[in-house]
Amino acid sequence: MENEKHEFFKLDAIDREVLLWIITNVPKSAKSWIEYIAEDYRKRRSIVIDTEKMIEEMDNRSES
């Protein structure tokens, strides 16, 4: 399971920075932004992001 690619790393570098900024500055918006960007990636780039898994990853990250 540790060898699986984290959902966070499916995002490009700019979107990763945006997500980290949102989590730091407006954490209540993180879930809706993740859902929005996952839909955008699916439609435009054919990249499927598991939003629940990404939210869990971000929760774990903020607890560390």
N, C-alpha and C positions, 0 to 999 in steps of 0.2 A: 504494500500500500504506500510506503514511503517513496517508492519509485514513480508513483503517478505524478503527472504534471498537475501542479496546483492550478486552480481556476484563475487565481490572481495573475499568473504568468501567461495566460492566454490573451491578456490585455496588452496593447502596445505600450511603449514606455511612457508616453504622455498620459494615457488613460490611467496607468498605474499611479503616476504622480497625482493626478486629479483625485483619484479614489483615496489616496493617503491624505491629501489635503482635506477632503471632505470629512474623513473619519476624525481628523485632528480638530477641525474647526466647526463643523456642523454635523456631528455624528447622527443626529436624528434623520438626516437626509440620505444617509448612506444606502439604506435598503432600497429606497425608490430610485436612486441613481444607478445602483447595480442592476435593478430590473430594467431600467431604461436602456442602459448600455448593452445588456445581454440581448435585448430585442434588436437593437441596432446592429450588433455584430452578426446576429443570426441572419438578418435581412440583407445586409450589405456585403458581408464577408463570408457567409456560410460557416461561421464559427459558432459552435454551440457551447454556451457557458451555463453551467448548473448554478443558478442563482442561490439556491439554498446552501450549497456547498461553499460558494464564495462568501456568503454572509457568515457562515460558520468559521471559515478561515479568518475573516476579518475580526470576528469576536475573539477568537483565540489569539490573534496578533495583539489586540488591544489589552488583553489580560496579561500578556507577557511583560 
